[in-house]
Amino acid sequence: MADVRGMTIALNAGEFTEVLDFYTLVFGHGPDTAPLDDFLEWQICPGSWLQISTGHDRPGANNARVRLEVDNIEVSVKRLTLSLIHI
């Protein structure tokens, strides 16, 4: 989708310290924000974020979300609907 301007990927993960250590190693720096005791965010690039919520018994179990920021929601919904018809 050419009109995507931003994206957020939200995941549930395990123990806070392990998640913090792992993603700090992956990105080479600590989180850009940590607004809650169990929530970490890294900005991947302008407009794109990885959000990690920690402390879950079953990390990732049906709790992942992806948010796309677009200029025109009606055009994007129509494009996605037409794409699903052709699958």
C-alpha positions as CSV (number, residue, x, y, z in Angstrom):
1,M,0.0,0.0,0.0
2,A,1.8,3.1,-1.3
3,D,-0.2,5.4,1.0
4,V,1.0,3.9,4.3
5,R,2.7,6.7,6.3
6,G,3.3,4.9,9.6
7,M,2.9,1.6,11.4
8,T,2.8,0.2,14.9
9,I,3.4,-3.4,15.7
10,A,2.3,-4.3,19.3
11,L,3.3,-7.6,20.9
12,N,2.9,-9.2,24.3
13,A,6.1,-10.7,25.6
14,G,7.5,-12.4,28.7
15,E,9.6,-11.1,31.5
16,F,10.4,-7.3,31.5
17,T,14.2,-7.6,32.0
18,E,14.6,-10.3,29.3
19,V,12.5,-8.3,26.8
20,L,14.4,-5.1,27.6
21,D,17.8,-6.7,27.3
22,F,16.9,-8.5,24.1
23,Y,15.5,-5.5,22.2
24,T,18.2,-3.2,23.5
25,L,20.7,-5.6,21.9
26,V,18.6,-5.8,18.7
27,F,18.3,-2.1,18.2
28,G,21.5,-1.0,19.9
29,H,19.8,1.2,22.4
30,G,17.1,1.2,25.1
31,P,13.5,2.0,24.5
32,D,12.5,5.4,23.1
33,T,9.7,5.5,25.6
34,A,8.5,3.4,28.6
35,P,5.2,5.0,29.6
36,L,4.2,2.2,31.9
37,D,6.0,-0.3,34.2
38,D,5.2,-3.1,31.8
39,F,5.3,-1.3,28.4
40,L,8.3,-0.5,26.2
41,E,8.4,1.3,22.8
42,W,11.1,1.6,20.2
43,Q,10.8,3.8,17.1
44,I,12.0,1.7,14.2
45,C,12.0,4.6,11.8
46,P,10.0,7.8,11.5
47,G,6.3,6.9,11.9
48,S,7.0,3.2,12.7
49,W,7.0,1.8,16.3
50,L,7.5,-1.5,18.0
51,Q,5.4,-1.7,21.3
52,I,6.1,-4.5,23.8
53,S,3.8,-5.2,26.7
54,T,5.5,-7.5,29.2
55,G,4.6,-9.8,32.1
56,H,2.2,-12.1,30.2
57,D,1.8,-15.8,31.0
58,R,1.4,-16.7,27.4
59,P,3.5,-14.2,25.4
60,G,2.1,-13.5,21.9
61,A,-0.9,-15.7,22.3
62,N,-3.5,-14.1,20.0
63,N,-2.5,-10.6,21.2
64,A,-0.4,-9.2,18.4
65,R,-1.6,-6.1,16.6
66,V,-0.5,-4.1,13.6
67,R,-1.6,-0.5,13.0
68,L,-1.1,1.2,9.7
69,E,-1.4,4.9,9.3
70,V,-2.7,6.0,5.9
71,D,-3.7,9.2,4.2
72,N,-7.2,8.1,3.2
73,I,-8.9,5.3,5.1
74,E,-11.7,4.9,2.6
75,V,-9.3,4.3,-0.3
76,S,-7.2,1.9,1.8
77,V,-10.2,-0.1,2.9
78,K,-11.4,-0.4,-0.7
79,R,-8.0,-1.5,-1.8
80,L,-7.8,-4.2,0.9
81,T,-11.4,-5.4,0.2
82,L,-10.6,-5.8,-3.5
83,S,-7.3,-7.6,-2.7
84,L,-9.2,-10.1,-0.5
85,I,-11.7,-10.8,-3.3
86,H,-8.8,-11.9,-5.6
87,I,-7.2,-14.3,-3.1
